[in-house]
Amino acid sequence: MTCFLGVDVGKTTLVAAIWQDGTGTVVGSFPNTEEGFAALATALPPRTSVRLVLEPTGGYELALAT
């Protein structure tokens, strides 16, 4: 099942929400670090497919996108 993961990217923080089956759910706030990326991945429900949508902010999104 596909869900959309939207991430508002800040210098130090990521705020994430998923959209699935017409419903949005806040996933949480995570540090914009490798550890935060791992915590975000762990917080997501299991899916076969995730489409990532980032709000770019001055290049702070690049580490998460790669």
ROMARRO-90044 format. One record per atom (N, C-alpha, C): residue number from 1; residue in one letter; x, y, z. Coordinates in nm, 3 decimals. Layout:
! residues N
NUM A X Y Z;
...
END
This chain:
! residues 66
1 M 0.084 -0.117 0.000;
1 M 0.000 0.000 0.000;
1 M 0.089 0.125 0.000;
2 T 0.052 0.224 -0.077;
2 T 0.130 0.347 -0.088;
2 T 0.078 0.452 0.009;
3 C 0.172 0.522 0.073;
3 C 0.135 0.638 0.152;
3 C 0.229 0.751 0.114;
4 F 0.187 0.871 0.143;
4 F 0.269 0.989 0.119;
4 F 0.323 1.038 0.252;
5 L 0.452 1.063 0.257;
5 L 0.518 1.116 0.375;
5 L 0.559 1.259 0.345;
6 G 0.498 1.354 0.413;
6 G 0.534 1.494 0.398;
6 G 0.624 1.537 0.512;
7 V 0.733 1.605 0.479;
7 V 0.828 1.647 0.582;
7 V 0.855 1.796 0.566;
8 D 0.828 1.870 0.672;
8 D 0.865 2.011 0.681;
8 D 1.006 2.014 0.737;
9 V 1.100 2.062 0.658;
9 V 1.242 2.056 0.694;
9 V 1.289 2.190 0.747;
10 G 1.347 2.187 0.865;
10 G 1.410 2.304 0.924;
10 G 1.557 2.274 0.948;
11 K 1.630 2.375 0.991;
11 K 1.773 2.359 1.014;
11 K 1.801 2.248 1.116;
12 T 1.723 2.241 1.221;
12 T 1.749 2.143 1.327;
12 T 1.639 2.041 1.346;
13 T 1.523 2.062 1.281;
13 T 1.408 1.976 1.308;
13 T 1.335 1.936 1.180;
14 L 1.283 1.814 1.181;
14 L 1.195 1.763 1.077;
14 L 1.059 1.739 1.142;
15 V 0.952 1.784 1.078;
15 V 0.817 1.755 1.125;
15 V 0.749 1.676 1.014;
16 A 0.702 1.556 1.049;
16 A 0.653 1.464 0.948;
16 A 0.507 1.427 0.970;
17 A 0.439 1.403 0.858;
17 A 0.301 1.354 0.859;
17 A 0.283 1.260 0.741;
18 I 0.193 1.164 0.755;
18 I 0.161 1.076 0.644;
18 I 0.018 1.101 0.597;
19 W -0.005 1.072 0.471;
19 W -0.138 1.082 0.410;
19 W -0.165 0.948 0.346;
20 Q -0.273 0.886 0.391;
20 Q -0.308 0.755 0.337;
20 Q -0.459 0.737 0.340;
21 D -0.513 0.689 0.232;
21 D -0.657 0.660 0.224;
21 D -0.743 0.781 0.264;
22 G -0.699 0.901 0.225;
22 G -0.777 1.021 0.251;
22 G -0.766 1.076 0.392;
23 T -0.670 1.024 0.469;
23 T -0.655 1.068 0.608;
23 T -0.511 1.108 0.635;
24 G -0.493 1.222 0.699;
24 G -0.360 1.267 0.739;
24 G -0.335 1.236 0.886;
25 T -0.212 1.196 0.916;
25 T -0.173 1.164 1.053;
25 T -0.036 1.222 1.080;
26 V -0.022 1.295 1.189;
26 V 0.108 1.348 1.228;
26 V 0.194 1.232 1.278;
27 V 0.316 1.223 1.225;
27 V 0.410 1.120 1.268;
27 V 0.491 1.170 1.386;
28 G 0.536 1.296 1.378;
28 G 0.610 1.354 1.490;
28 G 0.717 1.450 1.445;
29 S 0.794 1.494 1.542;
29 S 0.904 1.587 1.520;
29 S 1.035 1.514 1.553;
30 F 1.134 1.532 1.467;
30 F 1.259 1.458 1.478;
30 F 1.376 1.552 1.452;
31 P 1.490 1.525 1.515;
31 P 1.607 1.607 1.485;
31 P 1.652 1.588 1.340;
32 N 1.703 1.693 1.279;
32 N 1.753 1.685 1.142;
32 N 1.898 1.635 1.146;
33 T 1.910 1.506 1.184;
33 T 2.038 1.438 1.197;
33 T 2.021 1.295 1.147;
34 E 2.130 1.223 1.132;
34 E 2.122 1.082 1.093;
34 E 2.037 1.003 1.193;
35 E 2.052 1.033 1.321;
35 E 1.973 0.965 1.424;
35 E 1.825 0.998 1.409;
36 G 1.796 1.124 1.377;
36 G 1.658 1.165 1.354;
36 G 1.597 1.096 1.233;
37 F 1.677 1.078 1.127;
37 F 1.627 1.008 1.008;
37 F 1.589 0.865 1.044;
38 A 1.674 0.800 1.124;
38 A 1.647 0.662 1.165;
38 A 1.521 0.656 1.253;
39 A 1.506 0.754 1.344;
39 A 1.388 0.757 1.430;
39 A 1.261 0.779 1.347;
40 L 1.269 0.864 1.246;
40 L 1.155 0.887 1.157;
40 L 1.118 0.758 1.084;
41 A 1.216 0.689 1.031;
41 A 1.190 0.564 0.960;
41 A 1.124 0.462 1.052;
42 T 1.169 0.456 1.175;
42 T 1.113 0.362 1.272;
42 T 0.970 0.398 1.310;
43 A 0.938 0.527 1.311;
43 A 0.806 0.574 1.351;
43 A 0.699 0.550 1.245;
44 L 0.741 0.523 1.122;
44 L 0.645 0.502 1.014;
44 L 0.582 0.364 1.022;
45 P 0.453 0.355 0.991;
45 P 0.392 0.222 0.984;
45 P 0.449 0.147 0.865;
46 P 0.451 0.015 0.870;
46 P 0.506 -0.063 0.758;
46 P 0.426 -0.039 0.630;
47 R 0.496 -0.019 0.522;
47 R 0.434 0.008 0.392;
47 R 0.512 -0.064 0.283;
48 T 0.447 -0.090 0.174;
48 T 0.519 -0.141 0.058;
48 T 0.578 -0.028 -0.023;
49 S 0.521 0.091 -0.011;
49 S 0.568 0.204 -0.090;
49 S 0.542 0.335 -0.015;
50 V 0.644 0.419 -0.008;
50 V 0.630 0.551 0.053;
50 V 0.676 0.654 -0.048;
51 R 0.596 0.753 -0.073;
51 R 0.635 0.865 -0.158;
51 R 0.670 0.982 -0.067;
52 L 0.792 1.028 -0.078;
52 L 0.844 1.132 0.009;
52 L 0.825 1.269 -0.055;
53 V 0.766 1.361 0.020;
53 V 0.747 1.499 -0.024;
53 V 0.815 1.589 0.078;
54 L 0.915 1.665 0.033;
54 L 0.991 1.752 0.123;
54 L 0.962 1.897 0.094;
55 E 0.957 1.976 0.200;
55 E 0.955 2.120 0.184;
55 E 1.101 2.166 0.197;
56 P 1.165 2.203 0.086;
56 P 1.305 2.240 0.093;
56 P 1.326 2.371 0.169;
57 T 1.434 2.373 0.246;
57 T 1.466 2.491 0.326;
57 T 1.616 2.513 0.323;
58 G 1.664 2.591 0.228;
58 G 1.803 2.632 0.225;
58 G 1.906 2.520 0.220;
59 G 1.868 2.405 0.164;
59 G 1.962 2.294 0.153;
59 G 1.959 2.199 0.271;
60 Y 1.883 2.231 0.377;
60 Y 1.878 2.144 0.495;
60 Y 1.807 2.012 0.465;
61 E 1.737 2.004 0.354;
61 E 1.666 1.883 0.316;
61 E 1.754 1.781 0.245;
62 L 1.871 1.823 0.201;
62 L 1.954 1.738 0.114;
62 L 1.999 1.609 0.182;
63 A 2.034 1.612 0.308;
63 A 2.080 1.492 0.376;
63 A 1.968 1.388 0.385;
64 L 1.846 1.432 0.412;
64 L 1.734 1.339 0.419;
64 L 1.699 1.284 0.282;
65 A 1.714 1.365 0.179;
65 A 1.676 1.325 0.043;
65 A 1.774 1.226 -0.020;
66 T 1.896 1.222 0.032;
66 T 1.995 1.134 -0.030;
66 T 2.016 1.007 0.046;
END
